[in-house]
């Protein structure tokens, strides 16, 4: 952690109220990043350049310990999730217009749900990978072909390079508390 309490190599972006970030020791001697949201919305961004033609697979582990009350991507006034991972494709002209592909662990929307993000400016497409409390408090491994997801959701065959990844949490819409952890984010070859 740096002097501001942010993991080294990451930048904090906060939209509302209190944020809490901690390193979480893992069994393998590594550390995960724990996020706690109290009626807030914040995330950590990491600059990373990845060519999806060469490294299309993104894998990571995540865990939810507390869900925002009644959070649901399908309802704008309840659009809170304990765990969100975004892949960001930078637009060199306007950062806010950079397309984002998100993977969510939602409180209520069924796994497999796809949706547009609720941003009037940023083109965001999301996929709900996990839903509900069935695996509450357990680390879950994920593996996604980001290239295939990008083509399917954005409807474009040309693949932009990845410029950043972000882990995010929010609970401001439902005025509740949420807690999640992330570990082992890495891009890989398809084989």
KOLLUM-64118 format. One record per residue (C-alpha): residue number from 1; residue in three letters; chain; x, y, z. Coordinates in nm, 4 decimals, always signed. Layout:
<recs>
<rec seq="NUM" type="ALA" mol="A" x="X" y="Y" z="Z"/>
...
</recs>
This chain:
<recs>
<rec seq="1" type="UNK" mol="A" x="+0.0000" y="+0.0000" z="+0.0000"/>
<rec seq="2" type="UNK" mol="A" x="+0.1227" y="+0.3507" z="-0.0706"/>
<rec seq="3" type="UNK" mol="A" x="+0.1095" y="+0.6433" z="+0.1719"/>
<rec seq="4" type="UNK" mol="A" x="-0.2535" y="+0.7114" z="+0.0705"/>
<rec seq="5" type="UNK" mol="A" x="-0.3620" y="+0.3558" z="+0.1552"/>
<rec seq="6" type="UNK" mol="A" x="-0.3941" y="+0.2505" z="-0.2102"/>
<rec seq="7" type="UNK" mol="A" x="-0.2315" y="-0.0695" z="-0.3428"/>
<rec seq="8" type="UNK" mol="A" x="+0.0870" y="+0.0131" z="-0.5343"/>
<rec seq="9" type="UNK" mol="A" x="+0.0238" y="+0.0338" z="-0.9095"/>
<rec seq="10" type="UNK" mol="A" x="-0.3444" y="+0.1202" z="-0.8708"/>
<rec seq="11" type="UNK" mol="A" x="-0.5280" y="+0.4556" z="-0.8766"/>
<rec seq="12" type="UNK" mol="A" x="-0.8392" y="+0.5347" z="-0.6738"/>
<rec seq="13" type="UNK" mol="A" x="-1.1516" y="+0.6801" z="-0.8316"/>
<rec seq="14" type="UNK" mol="A" x="-1.4290" y="+0.7660" z="-0.5902"/>
<rec seq="15" type="UNK" mol="A" x="-1.7698" y="+0.9143" z="-0.6650"/>
<rec seq="16" type="UNK" mol="A" x="-1.9456" y="+0.9233" z="-0.3349"/>
<rec seq="17" type="UNK" mol="A" x="-1.8855" y="+0.9018" z="+0.0401"/>
<rec seq="18" type="UNK" mol="A" x="-1.6588" y="+0.6694" z="+0.2342"/>
<rec seq="19" type="UNK" mol="A" x="-1.4284" y="+0.4068" z="+0.0871"/>
<rec seq="20" type="UNK" mol="A" x="-1.2237" y="+0.1399" z="+0.2607"/>
<rec seq="21" type="UNK" mol="A" x="-0.9443" y="-0.0585" z="+0.0956"/>
<rec seq="22" type="UNK" mol="A" x="-0.7392" y="-0.3308" z="+0.2620"/>
<rec seq="23" type="UNK" mol="A" x="-0.4967" y="-0.6005" z="+0.1595"/>
<rec seq="24" type="UNK" mol="A" x="-0.6351" y="-0.9457" z="+0.2355"/>
<rec seq="25" type="UNK" mol="A" x="-0.3823" y="-1.2245" z="+0.3063"/>
<rec seq="26" type="UNK" mol="A" x="-0.4439" y="-1.5377" z="+0.0992"/>
<rec seq="27" type="UNK" mol="A" x="-0.3496" y="-1.8988" z="+0.1761"/>
<rec seq="28" type="UNK" mol="A" x="-0.0790" y="-1.9033" z="-0.0931"/>
<rec seq="29" type="UNK" mol="A" x="+0.1126" y="-1.6149" z="+0.0663"/>
<rec seq="30" type="UNK" mol="A" x="-0.0207" y="-1.3610" z="-0.1834"/>
<rec seq="31" type="UNK" mol="A" x="-0.2617" y="-1.0774" z="-0.1110"/>
<rec seq="32" type="UNK" mol="A" x="-0.6034" y="-0.9898" z="-0.2461"/>
<rec seq="33" type="UNK" mol="A" x="-0.7590" y="-0.6440" z="-0.2447"/>
<rec seq="34" type="UNK" mol="A" x="-1.0636" y="-0.5989" z="-0.0197"/>
<rec seq="35" type="UNK" mol="A" x="-1.3130" y="-0.3193" z="-0.0913"/>
<rec seq="36" type="UNK" mol="A" x="-1.5772" y="-0.2024" z="+0.1563"/>
<rec seq="37" type="UNK" mol="A" x="-1.8483" y="+0.0387" z="+0.0428"/>
<rec seq="38" type="UNK" mol="A" x="-2.0684" y="+0.2258" z="+0.2896"/>
<rec seq="39" type="UNK" mol="A" x="-2.3293" y="+0.4055" z="+0.0798"/>
<rec seq="40" type="UNK" mol="A" x="-2.0486" y="+0.4853" z="-0.1623"/>
<rec seq="41" type="UNK" mol="A" x="-1.9174" y="+0.4190" z="-0.5098"/>
<rec seq="42" type="UNK" mol="A" x="-1.5480" y="+0.3739" z="-0.5798"/>
<rec seq="43" type="UNK" mol="A" x="-1.2960" y="+0.1649" z="-0.7637"/>
<rec seq="44" type="UNK" mol="A" x="-0.9311" y="+0.1036" z="-0.8311"/>
<rec seq="45" type="UNK" mol="A" x="-0.7868" y="+0.1411" z="-1.1819"/>
<rec seq="46" type="UNK" mol="A" x="-0.4638" y="-0.0075" z="-1.3113"/>
<rec seq="47" type="UNK" mol="A" x="-0.2984" y="+0.0951" z="-1.6379"/>
<rec seq="48" type="UNK" mol="A" x="-0.2165" y="-0.2139" z="-1.8419"/>
<rec seq="49" type="UNK" mol="A" x="-0.1649" y="-0.2532" z="-2.2166"/>
<rec seq="50" type="UNK" mol="A" x="-0.2877" y="-0.5847" z="-2.3553"/>
<rec seq="51" type="UNK" mol="A" x="-0.3341" y="-0.7001" z="-2.7140"/>
<rec seq="52" type="UNK" mol="A" x="-0.6468" y="-0.9186" z="-2.7085"/>
<rec seq="53" type="UNK" mol="A" x="-0.5386" y="-1.0953" z="-3.0268"/>
<rec seq="54" type="UNK" mol="A" x="-0.2452" y="-1.2359" z="-2.8323"/>
<rec seq="55" type="UNK" mol="A" x="-0.3885" y="-1.2517" z="-2.4777"/>
<rec seq="56" type="UNK" mol="A" x="-0.7703" y="-1.2818" z="-2.5040"/>
<rec seq="57" type="UNK" mol="A" x="-0.8310" y="-1.4613" z="-2.1728"/>
<rec seq="58" type="UNK" mol="A" x="-0.8730" y="-1.2789" z="-1.8424"/>
<rec seq="59" type="UNK" mol="A" x="-0.8742" y="-1.4816" z="-1.5230"/>
<rec seq="60" type="UNK" mol="A" x="-0.9212" y="-1.3702" z="-1.1640"/>
<rec seq="61" type="UNK" mol="A" x="-1.0617" y="-1.4705" z="-0.8274"/>
<rec seq="62" type="UNK" mol="A" x="-1.3247" y="-1.2771" z="-0.6385"/>
<rec seq="63" type="UNK" mol="A" x="-1.5266" y="-1.3117" z="-0.3228"/>
<rec seq="64" type="UNK" mol="A" x="-1.8314" y="-1.1294" z="-0.1884"/>
<rec seq="65" type="UNK" mol="A" x="-1.8782" y="-1.1074" z="+0.1878"/>
<rec seq="66" type="UNK" mol="A" x="-2.1693" y="-0.8639" z="+0.1869"/>
<rec seq="67" type="UNK" mol="A" x="-2.4144" y="-0.7603" z="-0.0842"/>
<rec seq="68" type="UNK" mol="A" x="-2.5812" y="-0.4209" z="-0.1196"/>
<rec seq="69" type="UNK" mol="A" x="-2.9484" y="-0.4524" z="-0.0236"/>
<rec seq="70" type="UNK" mol="A" x="-3.1666" y="-0.5267" z="-0.3282"/>
<rec seq="71" type="UNK" mol="A" x="-2.8900" y="-0.4329" z="-0.5748"/>
<rec seq="72" type="UNK" mol="A" x="-2.9869" y="-0.5034" z="-0.9366"/>
<rec seq="73" type="UNK" mol="A" x="-2.8166" y="-0.3944" z="-1.2617"/>
<rec seq="74" type="UNK" mol="A" x="-3.1558" y="-0.3988" z="-1.4360"/>
<rec seq="75" type="UNK" mol="A" x="-3.2922" y="-0.1110" z="-1.2243"/>
<rec seq="76" type="UNK" mol="A" x="-3.1120" y="+0.2234" z="-1.2405"/>
<rec seq="77" type="UNK" mol="A" x="-3.2115" y="+0.3274" z="-0.8867"/>
<rec seq="78" type="UNK" mol="A" x="-3.0863" y="-0.0077" z="-0.7470"/>
<rec seq="79" type="UNK" mol="A" x="-2.7764" y="-0.0408" z="-0.9668"/>
<rec seq="80" type="UNK" mol="A" x="-2.5356" y="-0.1479" z="-0.6912"/>
<rec seq="81" type="UNK" mol="A" x="-2.3036" y="-0.4483" z="-0.6993"/>
<rec seq="82" type="UNK" mol="A" x="-2.0559" y="-0.5764" z="-0.4446"/>
<rec seq="83" type="UNK" mol="A" x="-1.8089" y="-0.6891" z="-0.7103"/>
<rec seq="84" type="UNK" mol="A" x="-1.7431" y="-0.5471" z="-1.0561"/>
<rec seq="85" type="UNK" mol="A" x="-1.4428" y="-0.5943" z="-1.2818"/>
<rec seq="86" type="UNK" mol="A" x="-1.4048" y="-0.3689" z="-1.5869"/>
<rec seq="87" type="UNK" mol="A" x="-1.1814" y="-0.3944" z="-1.8912"/>
<rec seq="88" type="UNK" mol="A" x="-1.1328" y="-0.0487" z="-2.0414"/>
<rec seq="89" type="UNK" mol="A" x="-1.0454" y="+0.0229" z="-2.4041"/>
<rec seq="90" type="UNK" mol="A" x="-0.8986" y="+0.3738" z="-2.4096"/>
<rec seq="91" type="UNK" mol="A" x="-1.0267" y="+0.6359" z="-2.6475"/>
<rec seq="92" type="UNK" mol="A" x="-0.7270" y="+0.8577" z="-2.7146"/>
<rec seq="93" type="UNK" mol="A" x="-0.9439" y="+1.1657" z="-2.7616"/>
<rec seq="94" type="UNK" mol="A" x="-1.1846" y="+1.1593" z="-2.4667"/>
<rec seq="95" type="UNK" mol="A" x="-1.1202" y="+0.9340" z="-2.1653"/>
<rec seq="96" type="UNK" mol="A" x="-1.4855" y="+0.9400" z="-2.0539"/>
<rec seq="97" type="UNK" mol="A" x="-1.5902" y="+0.7932" z="-2.3894"/>
<rec seq="98" type="UNK" mol="A" x="-1.3613" y="+0.4907" z="-2.3582"/>
<rec seq="99" type="UNK" mol="A" x="-1.5657" y="+0.1709" z="-2.4042"/>
<rec seq="100" type="UNK" mol="A" x="-1.5834" y="-0.0525" z="-2.0972"/>
<rec seq="101" type="UNK" mol="A" x="-1.6684" y="-0.4220" z="-2.0675"/>
<rec seq="102" type="UNK" mol="A" x="-1.7810" y="-0.5201" z="-1.7189"/>
<rec seq="103" type="UNK" mol="A" x="-1.8161" y="-0.8477" z="-1.5323"/>
<rec seq="104" type="UNK" mol="A" x="-2.0522" y="-0.8331" z="-1.2341"/>
<rec seq="105" type="UNK" mol="A" x="-2.1467" y="-1.0290" z="-0.9255"/>
<rec seq="106" type="UNK" mol="A" x="-2.4997" y="-0.8970" z="-0.8788"/>
<rec seq="107" type="UNK" mol="A" x="-2.7333" y="-0.9373" z="-0.5828"/>
<rec seq="108" type="UNK" mol="A" x="-3.0425" y="-1.0219" z="-0.7910"/>
<rec seq="109" type="UNK" mol="A" x="-2.9982" y="-1.0151" z="-1.1704"/>
<rec seq="110" type="UNK" mol="A" x="-2.9578" y="-1.3733" z="-1.2975"/>
<rec seq="111" type="UNK" mol="A" x="-2.6186" y="-1.4987" z="-1.4133"/>
<rec seq="112" type="UNK" mol="A" x="-2.5943" y="-1.4542" z="-1.7897"/>
<rec seq="113" type="UNK" mol="A" x="-2.7818" y="-1.1231" z="-1.7888"/>
<rec seq="114" type="UNK" mol="A" x="-2.6247" y="-0.8680" z="-2.0222"/>
<rec seq="115" type="UNK" mol="A" x="-2.7009" y="-0.4981" z="-2.0045"/>
<rec seq="116" type="UNK" mol="A" x="-2.5846" y="-0.1536" z="-2.0981"/>
<rec seq="117" type="UNK" mol="A" x="-2.4249" y="+0.0420" z="-1.8167"/>
<rec seq="118" type="UNK" mol="A" x="-2.6234" y="+0.3351" z="-1.6830"/>
<rec seq="119" type="UNK" mol="A" x="-2.3856" y="+0.6027" z="-1.8116"/>
<rec seq="120" type="UNK" mol="A" x="-2.5049" y="+0.8739" z="-2.0489"/>
<rec seq="121" type="UNK" mol="A" x="-2.1475" y="+0.9333" z="-2.1689"/>
<rec seq="122" type="UNK" mol="A" x="-1.9408" y="+0.6141" z="-2.1463"/>
<rec seq="123" type="UNK" mol="A" x="-2.0275" y="+0.3125" z="-2.3650"/>
<rec seq="124" type="UNK" mol="A" x="-2.0504" y="+0.0309" z="-2.1078"/>
<rec seq="125" type="UNK" mol="A" x="-2.1600" y="-0.3296" z="-2.1638"/>
<rec seq="126" type="UNK" mol="A" x="-2.1852" y="-0.5681" z="-1.8693"/>
<rec seq="127" type="UNK" mol="A" x="-2.2324" y="-0.9398" z="-1.8098"/>
<rec seq="128" type="UNK" mol="A" x="-2.3597" y="-1.0805" z="-1.4814"/>
<rec seq="129" type="UNK" mol="A" x="-2.1347" y="-1.3780" z="-1.4059"/>
<rec seq="130" type="UNK" mol="A" x="-2.2568" y="-1.4517" z="-1.0530"/>
<rec seq="131" type="UNK" mol="A" x="-2.5822" y="-1.3768" z="-0.8777"/>
<rec seq="132" type="UNK" mol="A" x="-2.6929" y="-1.3910" z="-0.5186"/>
<rec seq="133" type="UNK" mol="A" x="-2.5576" y="-1.5326" z="-0.1980"/>
<rec seq="134" type="UNK" mol="A" x="-2.5037" y="-1.8975" z="-0.2929"/>
<rec seq="135" type="UNK" mol="A" x="-2.1239" y="-1.8598" z="-0.2735"/>
<rec seq="136" type="UNK" mol="A" x="-2.1147" y="-1.5831" z="-0.0138"/>
<rec seq="137" type="UNK" mol="A" x="-1.7768" y="-1.5647" z="+0.1602"/>
<rec seq="138" type="UNK" mol="A" x="-1.6091" y="-1.8073" z="-0.0828"/>
<rec seq="139" type="UNK" mol="A" x="-1.3365" y="-1.7323" z="-0.3348"/>
<rec seq="140" type="UNK" mol="A" x="-1.4610" y="-1.8053" z="-0.6876"/>
<rec seq="141" type="UNK" mol="A" x="-1.2301" y="-1.8467" z="-0.9882"/>
<rec seq="142" type="UNK" mol="A" x="-1.3360" y="-1.6843" z="-1.3175"/>
<rec seq="143" type="UNK" mol="A" x="-1.2008" y="-1.7160" z="-1.6716"/>
<rec seq="144" type="UNK" mol="A" x="-1.3413" y="-1.5111" z="-1.9588"/>
<rec seq="145" type="UNK" mol="A" x="-1.2532" y="-1.4709" z="-2.3238"/>
<rec seq="146" type="UNK" mol="A" x="-1.2595" y="-1.0900" z="-2.3298"/>
<rec seq="147" type="UNK" mol="A" x="-1.2094" y="-1.0795" z="-2.7073"/>
<rec seq="148" type="UNK" mol="A" x="-1.5214" y="-1.2901" z="-2.7691"/>
<rec seq="149" type="UNK" mol="A" x="-1.7241" y="-1.0963" z="-2.5122"/>
<rec seq="150" type="UNK" mol="A" x="-1.6189" y="-0.7650" z="-2.6700"/>
<rec seq="151" type="UNK" mol="A" x="-1.7176" y="-0.8744" z="-3.0223"/>
<rec seq="152" type="UNK" mol="A" x="-2.0507" y="-1.0159" z="-2.9024"/>
<rec seq="153" type="UNK" mol="A" x="-2.1562" y="-0.7205" z="-2.6863"/>
<rec seq="154" type="UNK" mol="A" x="-2.0167" y="-0.4269" z="-2.8836"/>
<rec seq="155" type="UNK" mol="A" x="-2.0882" y="-0.5803" z="-3.2251"/>
<rec seq="156" type="UNK" mol="A" x="-1.7454" y="-0.4918" z="-3.3617"/>
<rec seq="157" type="UNK" mol="A" x="-1.5052" y="-0.7381" z="-3.5180"/>
<rec seq="158" type="UNK" mol="A" x="-1.1908" y="-0.5271" z="-3.4795"/>
<rec seq="159" type="UNK" mol="A" x="-1.0396" y="-0.5619" z="-3.1336"/>
<rec seq="160" type="UNK" mol="A" x="-0.9025" y="-0.2551" z="-2.9571"/>
<rec seq="161" type="UNK" mol="A" x="-0.6156" y="-0.2885" z="-2.7127"/>
<rec seq="162" type="UNK" mol="A" x="-0.6895" y="-0.2967" z="-2.3433"/>
<rec seq="163" type="UNK" mol="A" x="-0.5593" y="+0.0128" z="-2.1658"/>
<rec seq="164" type="UNK" mol="A" x="-0.6811" y="-0.0326" z="-1.8091"/>
<rec seq="165" type="UNK" mol="A" x="-0.8593" y="-0.2690" z="-1.5755"/>
<rec seq="166" type="UNK" mol="A" x="-1.0711" y="-0.1611" z="-1.2804"/>
<rec seq="167" type="UNK" mol="A" x="-1.2200" y="-0.3301" z="-0.9778"/>
<rec seq="168" type="UNK" mol="A" x="-1.5276" y="-0.1554" z="-0.8483"/>
<rec seq="169" type="UNK" mol="A" x="-1.7883" y="-0.1616" z="-0.5723"/>
<rec seq="170" type="UNK" mol="A" x="-2.0940" y="+0.0507" z="-0.5081"/>
<rec seq="171" type="UNK" mol="A" x="-2.3830" y="+0.0693" z="-0.2647"/>
<rec seq="172" type="UNK" mol="A" x="-2.4901" y="+0.4341" z="-0.2831"/>
<rec seq="173" type="UNK" mol="A" x="-2.8195" y="+0.3771" z="-0.4674"/>
<rec seq="174" type="UNK" mol="A" x="-2.9480" y="+0.1268" z="-0.2108"/>
<rec seq="175" type="UNK" mol="A" x="-2.7947" y="+0.3214" z="+0.0809"/>
<rec seq="176" type="UNK" mol="A" x="-2.6381" y="+0.0045" z="+0.2167"/>
<rec seq="177" type="UNK" mol="A" x="-2.3002" y="-0.1599" z="+0.2743"/>
<rec seq="178" type="UNK" mol="A" x="-2.1119" y="-0.4035" z="+0.0511"/>
<rec seq="179" type="UNK" mol="A" x="-1.7815" y="-0.5884" z="+0.0773"/>
<rec seq="180" type="UNK" mol="A" x="-1.5810" y="-0.7851" z="-0.1789"/>
<rec seq="181" type="UNK" mol="A" x="-1.2269" y="-0.8971" z="-0.2556"/>
<rec seq="182" type="UNK" mol="A" x="-1.0287" y="-0.9526" z="-0.5761"/>
<rec seq="183" type="UNK" mol="A" x="-0.7078" y="-1.1439" z="-0.6489"/>
<rec seq="184" type="UNK" mol="A" x="-0.4901" y="-1.2866" z="-0.9266"/>
<rec seq="185" type="UNK" mol="A" x="-0.6048" y="-1.0729" z="-1.2219"/>
<rec seq="186" type="UNK" mol="A" x="-0.4111" y="-1.1784" z="-1.5305"/>
<rec seq="187" type="UNK" mol="A" x="-0.4439" y="-1.1881" z="-1.9076"/>
<rec seq="188" type="UNK" mol="A" x="-0.3417" y="-1.5132" z="-2.0771"/>
<rec seq="189" type="UNK" mol="A" x="-0.3092" y="-1.6765" z="-2.4154"/>
<rec seq="190" type="UNK" mol="A" x="-0.6081" y="-1.8799" z="-2.5336"/>
<rec seq="191" type="UNK" mol="A" x="-0.4280" y="-2.2170" z="-2.5141"/>
</recs>
